[in-house]
């Protein structure tokens, strides 16, 4: 309903809003946020939260650009390596949470600080360069569909399939709903937690690669605003922060809502600062709805 209302406002505000080109632009701009929100949703479904995704985006963007600048002939291996690195960072977060018993918020904030510090020790300005073919892919499209949008939709479809059709997917919901009951039923809570955080790290690395490809370099600040941004579509999409309830479709709609909102505000010539205020209000409304739903449950 909210998304439909925004689309109606956009159509009434500017003639260009309803064009195929604008729809393609919205999808392209929404895709990195979608990848991050998808990973964040998996973690939240288990009852956790990942505050390190922005730092992983930054680290992988810098790593890709720096290494490709030095060894362009090994670019495909570098891309695979950075995706593995993102997954390993996420898995390490999950393992620390399991072993220490410390709240995921604290653990992932700590890892975010460590990763961010390491990146800034290496560089405080954009570094490296990516191959032309990678830039072409980031800017390219297949028909009317931007390539990065296709990647995002494939990721959403894959995660939806896992959650609906596999034992691991059902275990994610069980752990988030009641970890003690899940353990009593024979589910490895530790394994599910590590897998969820590894997936979040992997998807954050994909977003980092996209940003490096899009800008042609590795910016040590590129992921600063992405962590909180990744939570908004998940909550707006109906995933409960306590875990156990949420859908891939809801998260995708949440991403669409946030992205279309930004697009409409741009067409209305609303300043960036006012957009932050509006997005903050959206978060507050979404969290209020979450609290109400939690009480009912």
Secondary structure as GFF3:
##gff-version 3
##sequence-region A 1 297
A	DSSP	alpha_helix	2	13	.	.	.	ID=ss1
A	DSSP	three_ten_helix	15	18	.	.	.	ID=ss2
A	DSSP	alpha_helix	20	45	.	.	.	ID=ss3
A	DSSP	alpha_helix	53	70	.	.	.	ID=ss4
A	DSSP	three_ten_helix	72	74	.	.	.	ID=ss5
A	DSSP	alpha_helix	75	100	.	.	.	ID=ss6
A	DSSP	alpha_helix	104	122	.	.	.	ID=ss7
A	DSSP	alpha_helix	132	139	.	.	.	ID=ss8
A	DSSP	beta_strand	141	142	.	.	.	ID=ss9
A	DSSP	beta_strand	145	146	.	.	.	ID=ss10
A	DSSP	alpha_helix	147	165	.	.	.	ID=ss11
A	DSSP	alpha_helix	167	177	.	.	.	ID=ss12
A	DSSP	alpha_helix	179	184	.	.	.	ID=ss13
A	DSSP	alpha_helix	189	215	.	.	.	ID=ss14
A	DSSP	alpha_helix	226	236	.	.	.	ID=ss15
A	DSSP	alpha_helix	248	267	.	.	.	ID=ss16
A	DSSP	alpha_helix	272	296	.	.	.	ID=ss17
###
